[in-house]
């Protein structure tokens, strides 16, 4: 199951602009303005549905499930609207999303987790499992709601979500170190590690938000480690003519995904850090998102799996 299938669509008529890229304590709208993708929620093209109170669900096989990432991202869309008009209906919808996340969370004295209670087939992860992307996006959403209503419990929950991300338990945690000593925050805590690029960056955005609000030193230290990881590994997500989704399966991303996820994420990272390497790959991947690039990727989706099978066959023969 894909965590938000509309980003895997071939549609090229939607381009997500940047939101608020700032280091100030006032968070404003989310780093990437996801409102152009709201049509995908309204049309339920990924097989999901809205419950009575307007909170999205996704379809997992024959059942509907709440997926914290979808709820948080829909919340970012609503929050961007609220920042512009501050109308009561939008605030009501935001509150319903928050209420559902409150019901879904597993919160103790020191940590807070949004568990996923279904099997992840792609990475073979048994439930319950946590996701650094979900933790990071919930942190970002909770902090924005905290700045709207001033409820300090939301700030405490956001920090507890970060405390869970500090746990490197290989069975249930989302924190991983690779053989080179780089820190990764895993969207899918699989074995072997998956190292999904977009999920790592979304998790990092949550840390940025938390540091902007709290100025906590541990949060800052993790941000610096994550930026170091991305600087040292971003080239591994580039196959020369396109970007790839993760470092386990090394799947090519779809056209829409490259243009509306990887490119704006790197643009945000460049604006936050000033590191030229992020701008270089942002420009490269953006320039590749042409009709010719789109055609190459469609062809390679058919050819690449066959090439990988051939390589595996020859490796077995040599062994």
VENQUIDA-V169854 format. One record per run of one state. SS is the DSSP state (helix for helix, strand for strand, loop for the rest). FROM is the first residue (numbers start at 1). LEN is the number of residues. If there is no record, write none. Layout:
ss from len
SS FROM LEN
SS FROM LEN
//
This chain:
ss from len
loop 1 4
helix 5 4
loop 9 9
strand 18 1
loop 19 13
strand 32 1
loop 33 2
helix 35 8
loop 43 6
strand 49 2
loop 51 5
strand 56 5
loop 61 2
strand 63 3
loop 66 2
helix 68 18
loop 86 2
helix 88 17
loop 105 1
strand 106 2
loop 108 4
strand 112 2
loop 114 2
strand 116 1
loop 117 3
strand 120 1
loop 121 4
strand 125 1
loop 126 3
strand 129 1
loop 130 2
helix 132 18
loop 150 2
helix 152 14
loop 166 9
strand 175 3
loop 178 5
strand 183 3
loop 186 10
strand 196 1
helix 197 18
loop 215 2
helix 217 21
strand 238 1
loop 239 4
strand 243 2
loop 245 1
strand 246 1
loop 247 5
strand 252 1
loop 253 2
helix 255 19
loop 274 2
helix 276 13
loop 289 2
helix 291 28
loop 319 1
//
